[in-house]
Each structure stands twice: as C-alpha cells, then as structure tokens.
Amino acid sequence: MYLPILVLGFYSFNKSPYSATWKGFTLDWYYRLFSDDRILSALKNSLIVAFCAVGISAVLGTLMAVGLARYQFLGKKLYRGISYLPLIIPDIAIAVATLVFLAAFAIPLSLWTIVAAHVVFCLAYVGLVVSSRLTNLDPHLEEAALDLGATPVQAFTKVLLPQLMPGIIAGCLLAFVLSLDDFLIASFTAGSGYNTLPMEIFSRIRTGVKPDINALSVLLISVSAIVAFVAELIRAFGEKR
C-alpha cells in the first residue's frame, strides 16, 4: 500500500522532467513550487477553507456532542443518526446533494460554498471525537460545580470544556486534514477561479505527471500524516490523563 507513495517521493527528486528515467538528484522541483503563483493561490484557498470549516465545526460539533450526551429531548435518537450520516455517506453523494441545494436556492458558487460543504462532514468528525471523549468523563463534576454555586455556563467553561479540550483539538486536527485533502466535494461546490490544492493537482496531472506535481504530492502527504499523527497523540494523551 505504501510502495506507490515511496516511489512518488523518490521521483520527486528526479532531475529529469519525465518520471520514466532517473537522471540524478535535485531539489529544483521543490524550489519551483514556492515560486508558482497558481500553487500558492490554491494553497491559500485550501488553508482558508480548512481553517474556516474547522473553526465553525469545532464550536458546533462540541455543542452537538455535549447536547447529545447530557440532555434528553424529543427526536434525540433520530438527530444522532442524522448528525453522523456524513461519516458513512459517499463523498460524491454529499457533493451532488450540496450542489443541488445551492442551485435550488440560486446561491452562487464561491470559496464560501466550499466552506459550507466542508462544515457538513467536518462537523460529524469533530462531534464523533468529542463524544468519545465525553464517555470517559465523570458527569458528577459538573453537578458538584453547580452545587458549589457555579452557573451552568461557568460549569461548562471552567469544568467540562478543559476536560474536553484534548478531544476537541484532536477532532479539529482530523477535520483539518480531511478538509485540506478533499477534492471531490470542493470540485462540485467551487466557484470559477477558486481552485483548492487537490483541485490544482488534478488539473495538472491530466496532461501528465511531472516531477513538480510529485513534489507537491509528497509535501501534501507529509503534512497530512504529521497532523493526523499529532491528533492521535493528543487524543491518546487526553484519554490517558
């Protein structure tokens, strides 16, 4: 499974502009990436989408997880099932459904429609990670805070939220990776001139895979792996504590 990634990394240092033959080691392709305006613009768009989607999902996902864990209300089981549907629904279905929704309300496609579409699945991932963290917490701590005179808001911000923070951070990092790597949903909901990094990669490989695309792919894979690894460390450390 990892052999193609290793081959990709190997040929990203190939001096030859073609991947078929090896002509020596070079870092030129990596240098070219940082002077490519299209790549930098796509990277900027990807980061804007990822940070905005994760920021919104962090707030809504945490509140959703706490509400489902701590409160009883009509239709709770149905809401729980619907809220986690993006985890199992194929990306193509989410992409088409979002596009149809935007078209039905005559909402023009732009960078912010990508953000809205990414919030849909990022929210589910953040909510799932925070929910798993909630199952290991003692609910009596909040009750004790209320008995000692804290308001419900104080009990949430000073008692529950600090305990949830490792799960929130881990969920946000996981959602950030998924948003940064997403191609399918972004390609359906992006407006003209709003390419994300995966979209830029796909548009270039249609004319052949060049070493600069190999280099860009290696950087994207490396960043995603590092962020996912850090998220898992934070989650595991939070559970251990």
LINSUL-V264391 format. One record per pair of residues at least 12 apart in sequence whose C-alpha atoms are under 10 Angstrom apart, sorted by the first residue. I is the first residue (numbers start at 1). GAP is how many residues later the second one is. Records with the same first field share a line. If there is no record, write none. Layout:
BEGIN
I->GAP + GAP
END
This chain:
BEGIN
5->209 + 212 + 213 + 216
6->212
7->207
8->203 + 205 + 206 + 207 + 209 + 210
9->202 + 205 + 206 + 207 + 208 + 209 + 210 + 212
10->12 + 15 + 201 + 204 + 205 + 208
11->13 + 14 + 15 + 199 + 200 + 201 + 203 + 204
12->13 + 14 + 15 + 16 + 17 + 18 + 198 + 199 + 200 + 201 + 202 + 203 + 204 + 205 + 206
13->12 + 13 + 14 + 15 + 16 + 17 + 198 + 199 + 201 + 202
14->12 + 13 + 14 + 15 + 197 + 198 + 200 + 201
15->12 + 13 + 14 + 196
16->194 + 195
17->12 + 192 + 193 + 194 + 195
18->190 + 191 + 192 + 193
19->189 + 190 + 191 + 192 + 195
27->185 + 188
28->183 + 184 + 187
29->181 + 182 + 183 + 184 + 185 + 186 + 187
30->181 + 182 + 183 + 184 + 185 + 186 + 188 + 189
31->181 + 184
32->180 + 183
33->179 + 180 + 182 + 183
34->182
38->157 + 158 + 159 + 162
39->156 + 157 + 158 + 161 + 162 + 177
40->156 + 157
41->152 + 153 + 154 + 155 + 156 + 159
42->151 + 152 + 153 + 154 + 155 + 156 + 157 + 158 + 159
43->137 + 152 + 153 + 154 + 155 + 157
44->150 + 151 + 152 + 153
45->66 + 69 + 135 + 149 + 150 + 151 + 152
46->65 + 68 + 69 + 133 + 134 + 135 + 136 + 140 + 148 + 149 + 150 + 151 + 152 + 153
47->129 + 132 + 133 + 149 + 150
48->63 + 64 + 67 + 132 + 148
49->62 + 63 + 64 + 65 + 66 + 67 + 68 + 69 + 70 + 127 + 130 + 131 + 137 + 147
50->64 + 65 + 68 + 69 + 72 + 122 + 123 + 125 + 126 + 127 + 128 + 129 + 130 + 131 + 132
51->64 + 121 + 124 + 125 + 128 + 129
52->60 + 63 + 64 + 66 + 67 + 124
53->59 + 61 + 62 + 63 + 64 + 65 + 66 + 67 + 68 + 69 + 70 + 119 + 122 + 123 + 126
54->61 + 64 + 65 + 68 + 69 + 72 + 117 + 118 + 119 + 120 + 121 + 122 + 123 + 124 + 125
55->64 + 67 + 68 + 117 + 120 + 121
56->59 + 60 + 63 + 66 + 67
57->61 + 62 + 63 + 64 + 65 + 66 + 67 + 68 + 69 + 70 + 111 + 114 + 115 + 118
58->61 + 64 + 65 + 67 + 68 + 69 + 72 + 110 + 111 + 113 + 114 + 117
59->64 + 67 + 68 + 109
60->59 + 63 + 64 + 66 + 67
61->22 + 58 + 61 + 62 + 63 + 64 + 65 + 66 + 67 + 68 + 69 + 70 + 107 + 110 + 111
62->61 + 64 + 65 + 66 + 67 + 68 + 69 + 99 + 102 + 103 + 105 + 106 + 109
63->64 + 67
64->15 + 16 + 19 + 59 + 60 + 62 + 63 + 64 + 66 + 67
65->15 + 18 + 59 + 61 + 62 + 63 + 64 + 65 + 66 + 67 + 68 + 69
66->61 + 64 + 65 + 68 + 90 + 94 + 95 + 98
67->64
68->12 + 59 + 63
69->62 + 65 + 66 + 70
70->64 + 69
82->42
83->37 + 38 + 40 + 41 + 42 + 44 + 45
84->36 + 37 + 39 + 40 + 41 + 43 + 44
85->35 + 36 + 39
86->34 + 35 + 36 + 37 + 38 + 39
87->33 + 34 + 35 + 36 + 37 + 38 + 41
88->33
89->32
91->30 + 91 + 92 + 93 + 94
92->92 + 93 + 96
93->91 + 92
94->23 + 24 + 26 + 27 + 90 + 91 + 94
95->19 + 22 + 23 + 89 + 90 + 91 + 92 + 93 + 94
96->88 + 89 + 92 + 93
97->20 + 88 + 91
98->15 + 16 + 18 + 19 + 22 + 87 + 90 + 91
99->14 + 18 + 86 + 89 + 90 + 91
100->88 + 89
102->87
108->81 + 82 + 83
109->79 + 80 + 81 + 82 + 83 + 85
110->79 + 80 + 81 + 82 + 83 + 84 + 85
111->75 + 78 + 79 + 80 + 81 + 82 + 83 + 84 + 85
112->77 + 78 + 79 + 82
113->73 + 75 + 76 + 77 + 78
114->65 + 71 + 72 + 73 + 74 + 75 + 76 + 77 + 80 + 82
115->64 + 71 + 74 + 75
116->73
117->62 + 68 + 69 + 71 + 72 + 73
118->57 + 58 + 60 + 61 + 62 + 64 + 67 + 68 + 71
119->56 + 60
121->54 + 57 + 58
122->49 + 50 + 52 + 53 + 54 + 55 + 56 + 57
123->48 + 49 + 52
124->47 + 51
125->45 + 46 + 47 + 49 + 50 + 53
126->41 + 42 + 43 + 44 + 45 + 46 + 47 + 48 + 49
127->40 + 41 + 44 + 45
128->39 + 40 + 43
129->35 + 37 + 38 + 39 + 40 + 41 + 42 + 43 + 45 + 106
130->34 + 35 + 36 + 37 + 38 + 39 + 40 + 41 + 42 + 105
131->33 + 36 + 37
132->32 + 35 + 103 + 107
133->30 + 31 + 32 + 33 + 34 + 35 + 102 + 105 + 106
134->26 + 29 + 30 + 33
136->27 + 103
137->23 + 26 + 27 + 102
138->22
139->21
141->14 + 18 + 19
142->12 + 13 + 14 + 16 + 17 + 18
143->12
144->15
145->13 + 14
163->75 + 76 + 78
164->74
165->69 + 70 + 73
166->65 + 66 + 67 + 68 + 69 + 70 + 71 + 72 + 73 + 75
167->64 + 65 + 67 + 68 + 69 + 70 + 71 + 72
168->63 + 66 + 67
169->61 + 62 + 63 + 65 + 66
170->57 + 58 + 59 + 60 + 61 + 62 + 63 + 64 + 65 + 66 + 68
171->57 + 60 + 61 + 63 + 64
172->59
173->51 + 54 + 55 + 56 + 57 + 58 + 59 + 61
174->50 + 53 + 54 + 55 + 56 + 57 + 58
175->53 + 56
176->48 + 51 + 52
177->43 + 44 + 46 + 47 + 48 + 49 + 50 + 51 + 54
178->46 + 50
180->16 + 17 + 18 + 40 + 43 + 44
181->15 + 16 + 17 + 18 + 39 + 40 + 43
182->14 + 15 + 16 + 17
183->12 + 13 + 14 + 15 + 16 + 17 + 18 + 19
184->14 + 15
186->12 + 13
187->12
197->19 + 20 + 23
198->18 + 19 + 22
200->13
201->12 + 13 + 15 + 16
END
